[in-house]
Amino acid sequence: MNQEARVSARNRLSRIEGQVRGVSKMIEEDRYCIDVVRQVQAIKAALTGLEKLLLDQHIDTCVETALKSDDVSERRTKVEELVAVLGGRKK
């Protein structure tokens, strides 16, 4: 992962941590359910953004390196990992 992506991932995680703490506080304060659900949806969207960043970095680094390699086994492994993650299958 390049430095810019690493910093972006850490920043996103910090925001997500804050959002999760906020939801916990909302529940403790017995806030309106729909308001809590909206915050949970925001957290899910933030996690999806982080996932996309991580997958993009993986493709740009690990997968690209494997595909340029002469090692057929390594290429197959990287493709199988992506299929498993994107398709939800267990590796």
ABEGO torsion letter per residue (X at the ends): XBAAAAAAAAAAAAAAAAAAAAAAAAAAAGBBAAAAAAAAAAAAAAAAAAAAAAAAAAAABAAAAAAABABAAAAAAAAAAAAAAAAGBBX
